[in-house]
Amino acid sequence: MERTAVAEPVNERMKAAFRRYPTGVAILSARGPDGPVGLTASSVASVSVTPPAVSFSLMATPTARLLLAAPSIVVHLLGSKHAGLADDFARSDGRRFAPEQGWDALPSGEPVLPDALGALRVAPLHRVPVGDATLVVAEVLEVFHGPDDGRLVYHRRSFVVG
């Protein structure tokens, strides 16, 4: 392991380190004031089982601000068939909530992807600003299971199916 001082700033070295670390992929969605909003996230983590809670981080983007203002959010845990969808929701110009993507709505109004590995409807408990991001800890209100169709991870700036 490299232990010598490097001229590159710590934040750039941190980003490079996390590119080497594979993570799961999720889409966060909510009902916004003008329709559904959503984005791809790789920061979702289980926090507690009792009470059920998860966490995720949102960067300061227009979509993230709409998600932060929502009273509830759906966290979609994605499987292997969702690589294209994850890519669409990761790009600011990507297609979102198109009928052919399989979206539906929960009775509570949030957009939901029924064929996600799992979908968790959550309500934010804590929003903690950290630099240019906000860490959200959210209570899990409902859990929906979809078909188990394999793994989707984000690694070295690519969605990897396994």
N, C-alpha and C positions, 0 to 999 in steps of 0.2 A: 504494500500500500504506500502510495506517495505521501511523504510527510514533510516535504520541503516547501518553503514559501513560494507561492506562484503569483505572478503579477496580475493575473486575471481576478476581477472582483469576486467576492464570496457569492453574491447572488447568481452570477453566471456559472460558477462552479457547482452551486447547489442545483440549478436547472439541469446541468449536464449529468450530475449524479442521479437525479430522479428520472432522467431519460433512460438510464440503465435499469431502472426498477420497474418491472411489469406491474400494472394495476388493473383491476376490474373496470368495466365501463358501464356508465349509467346515463340515462337521460332524465333530467329534472323538468317537470312540466307543471303549469298552473293555469288557471283562468285569469287572464289579464283584463284590464278595463276595455280593451278593443279586440278581444279574442284570445285564443290560446297562445301561450309563450313557452319556450323551452330551450334547453341547451344541453350539450354533452358534458359530463363531469367524470373525472377519474379520482375524485377525492372522497367518495362515499365510504363511510366506515360504520360498523356497528359499535355503539357506545355502551349500551346496557340492555339486558333482557328483562330485568325487573327494576324499574319500569322499562318498557320497550322504547329505545331511543337510538337514533342514528345521528351522524354528523356529516357535513359536507362544507366545502369552501367555494365561495363565489367571488370571482374577480369583478372589478368595477366596470361593468358593461351595461348598456341600456337594458338588455334582456335580464341580466342579473338583478338590476334594480327593481324590475317588475316582479321577479320571483321573490325578492326580499320583502316586497310590499304585500304579497299574497297571504291570506290567512291559512291556506293549506297548499301543499305541494305534493306531487306524486313522483316518487323516486322509482324509476324503471331500471331493474337489473337486467342487462342485455346479454343475449347469447350469441352463438356463432352466426346466425342468419341476420343479425342486426348491424353488421359492419358498415354497410352503406348508409343506413339510417344514422348511426353514430357520426359518420363523416358529415352527413348533411347538417346535423344539429351542432357540429363543432365549427362550421364555417359561417361567417356572418351572411354570406350570400346563398347558403344552402336551403333546399326546399324543406319546409316544415309543415307538418299536419296535413299533408296531402291525403286524399281519400285512399289512394292505392298503397299508402304506407300502413294502413290497418288501424288507424286511430278510431277511438270511440270516446264517449264521455261517461263519467261516473254520475250517479244520481245527484251528487253534490256539485257537479259542474266541471270538475277538473278533467282535462284530456287524459286518456289512459290508453296504453298499448296492450291489448289483451294477450298478445303472444309473447310478451316479455317473460323471462325466466321467473320474475317476480315483480310485483308492483306494490309499493308501500305508500299509502296516503299518510302524510305527516303534517303536523302543526308545529311551527317554530316555537321553541321554548326560550332560546337564547340566541342573540345575534351579536357576535363579538367582532368589532372592527380590528383588523390587524393589517397595518400598512395599506396596500391597495386592494385588499381582499376583505371578505367578511366570513367568519367561521359561524356556521349555523348548527346548533344542536336542536334536534326536533323530536317530538314525541310521535311514535308510530300509532296511528289511529286504526288503520285497517291494513290487511295484507292479502294480496291476491296472487295465486300461483298460476303460471302459464306452463306451456310445455318445456321440458328440459331438453334443449337442443345443442348442448356443448358450450364451449368456452369462447369468450371474446375478451381479450386483454389489450391494453395500450402499452406499447413498448417501443422505445426509440422512434417516437413520433409516427407510429403506424399502428393500425388496428390489426391484431393478429388473431386468427381463428384457430381453434384447436379442439 
